[in-house]
Structures are given as C-alpha cells and as structure tokens.
C-alpha cells in the first residue's frame, strides 16, 4: 500500500510504500514518526503517522476497468451461441447470469480498495485521551 504525506515546506505530496494496512500496523513496523525526503525541494520532512493518508490505487482501478471492459464483451461472445441455440428459458437465464461475472468482479475490486483506504484513513493513532479515576 502507498501512503502519502505533505512536505512542510513546499506542500508537495511525498509517497512511501508499506505493507501495513492500518495506522497501528504502520506504527509497529516503521515507528510513530517517519522521515520522508521530498523530491521537489529536497527537504527531509518528519511526519507523524496521523499526518499520513492513503488514496485509492490506480492499479486496482485500471485492473477493475479492464476486467469490466474486456470481460463483458468476451463473456457475451462465448455465451451468444448458447443464447441463439437454446429454446429453454431456464438455460437462457442461467447463461445470462454468466454475463454478470465481470460486473461482479469489478464491484468486488472497487469495494476492497475503498475498504482498504477507509480503514487506514478513518482511525488515528492518537485520539482523545480519557482520564479514568
């Protein structure tokens, strides 16, 4: 997953790749603060975990789009001879359901990416501290 932070000097986005899925995992793997080097101005910026955020993956969006755009016509191409040769309504309904496979795959990929982004961005490492006692 790629996380981003803003350079304190030039306000450019700085990217960092990590295998962590939440801020807590990120803090355990890389520490609560991470020093990132800005490629625009060359300044090293120290960012707290709560200052980092993630965005939807462009690779996942492209992959889901390709599955949808290529898979739907391809499924129709393979299913069309069955549509034209069959007179049974149930066969047509079942085979027509196969046309939904690329649509369902597209939806699942998009939903997983949105869940990943929201689970990282939603919770902060340092929240309100409650005094007990």
C-alpha positions as CSV (number, residue, x, y, z in Angstrom):
1,X,0.0,0.0,0.0
2,X,1.2,3.5,-0.7
3,X,0.8,6.2,2.0
4,X,1.3,9.9,1.4
5,X,2.2,12.9,3.4
6,X,2.6,16.6,2.7
7,X,6.0,18.3,2.6
8,X,6.1,21.0,5.3
9,X,8.0,23.5,3.0
10,X,6.5,23.1,-0.5
11,X,3.3,21.2,0.3
12,X,4.1,18.6,-2.3
13,X,2.8,15.0,-1.8
14,X,5.5,12.6,-0.7
15,X,4.8,8.9,-1.3
16,X,6.0,5.9,0.8
17,X,5.3,2.2,0.1
18,X,4.5,0.0,3.1
19,X,2.9,-3.4,3.7
20,X,0.8,-2.1,6.7
21,X,-3.0,-1.9,6.3
22,X,-3.7,0.4,9.3
23,X,-2.0,3.2,11.1
24,X,-1.4,0.9,14.1
25,X,0.4,-1.7,11.9
26,X,2.3,1.2,10.3
27,X,3.5,2.5,13.7
28,X,4.5,-1.0,14.8
29,X,6.5,-1.6,11.6
30,X,8.0,1.8,10.8
31,X,7.6,3.7,14.1
32,X,5.3,6.6,15.0
33,X,7.2,9.1,13.0
34,X,8.7,8.6,9.6
35,X,11.2,10.8,7.9
36,X,10.5,11.2,4.2
37,X,12.6,13.1,1.6
38,X,10.8,15.5,-0.7
39,X,11.8,15.0,-4.3
40,X,10.6,18.6,-5.2
41,X,12.6,20.7,-2.7
42,X,15.0,18.1,-1.3
43,X,14.0,18.7,2.4
44,X,13.6,15.8,4.8
45,X,10.3,16.0,6.5
46,X,9.4,14.1,9.7
47,X,5.8,13.1,9.6
48,X,3.7,11.6,12.4
49,X,1.6,8.5,11.5
50,X,-1.6,10.6,11.9
51,X,-0.3,13.0,9.2
52,X,-0.1,10.3,6.6
53,X,-3.0,9.2,4.5
54,X,-3.7,6.8,1.6
55,X,-5.6,7.1,-1.7
56,X,-7.4,4.6,-4.0
57,X,-5.0,2.6,-6.0
58,X,-4.8,3.5,-9.7
59,X,-3.6,-0.1,-10.5
60,X,-6.7,-1.5,-8.9
61,X,-8.9,1.0,-10.7
62,X,-7.3,0.2,-14.1
63,X,-7.5,-3.6,-13.4
64,X,-11.1,-3.4,-12.5
65,X,-11.9,-1.3,-15.5
66,X,-10.1,-3.7,-17.8
67,X,-11.9,-6.7,-16.4
68,X,-15.2,-4.9,-16.9
69,X,-14.5,-3.5,-20.4
70,X,-12.8,-6.7,-21.8
71,X,-14.7,-9.3,-19.8
72,X,-18.3,-8.2,-20.6
73,X,-17.9,-8.4,-24.4
74,X,-15.8,-11.6,-24.1
75,X,-18.5,-13.3,-22.0
76,X,-21.2,-12.2,-24.4
77,X,-19.1,-13.6,-27.3
78,X,-18.9,-17.0,-25.6
79,X,-22.5,-17.1,-24.4
80,X,-24.1,-15.8,-27.6
81,X,-24.1,-19.3,-29.4
82,X,-25.9,-20.8,-26.4
83,X,-28.5,-18.0,-26.4
84,X,-29.3,-18.4,-30.1
85,X,-29.3,-22.3,-30.0
86,X,-31.4,-22.8,-26.8
87,X,-35.2,-22.6,-26.6
88,X,-35.3,-23.4,-22.8
89,X,-35.9,-20.2,-20.8
90,X,-34.0,-21.5,-17.7
91,X,-30.9,-22.1,-19.8
92,X,-31.1,-18.6,-21.1
93,X,-31.4,-17.2,-17.6
94,X,-28.5,-19.2,-16.2
95,X,-26.2,-18.4,-19.1
96,X,-27.3,-14.8,-19.0
97,X,-26.2,-14.8,-15.4
98,X,-22.7,-15.5,-16.5
99,X,-22.7,-12.1,-18.2
100,X,-22.7,-10.6,-14.7
101,X,-19.4,-12.2,-13.7
102,X,-17.2,-9.2,-15.0
103,X,-19.6,-6.7,-13.4
104,X,-19.4,-8.6,-10.0
105,X,-15.6,-8.8,-10.3
106,X,-15.4,-5.0,-11.0
107,X,-17.6,-4.3,-7.9
108,X,-15.6,-6.5,-5.6
109,X,-12.2,-5.0,-6.6
110,X,-13.6,-1.4,-6.2
111,X,-15.2,-2.3,-2.8
112,X,-12.0,-3.9,-1.4
113,X,-9.9,-0.9,-2.4
114,X,-12.4,1.5,-0.8
115,X,-12.4,-0.6,2.4
116,X,-8.6,-0.5,2.5
117,X,-8.4,3.2,2.1
118,X,-11.1,4.0,4.6
119,X,-9.7,1.6,7.2
120,X,-6.3,3.4,7.1
121,X,-7.7,7.0,6.9
122,X,-10.6,6.6,9.4
123,X,-8.7,5.8,12.6
124,X,-6.0,7.9,14.1
125,X,-3.2,6.6,16.3
126,X,-3.5,9.4,18.9
127,X,-7.1,10.1,19.7
128,X,-8.7,11.7,22.7
129,X,-7.2,10.6,26.0
130,X,-9.7,9.8,28.8
131,X,-8.8,10.2,32.4
132,X,-10.0,7.3,34.4
133,X,-10.3,7.8,38.1
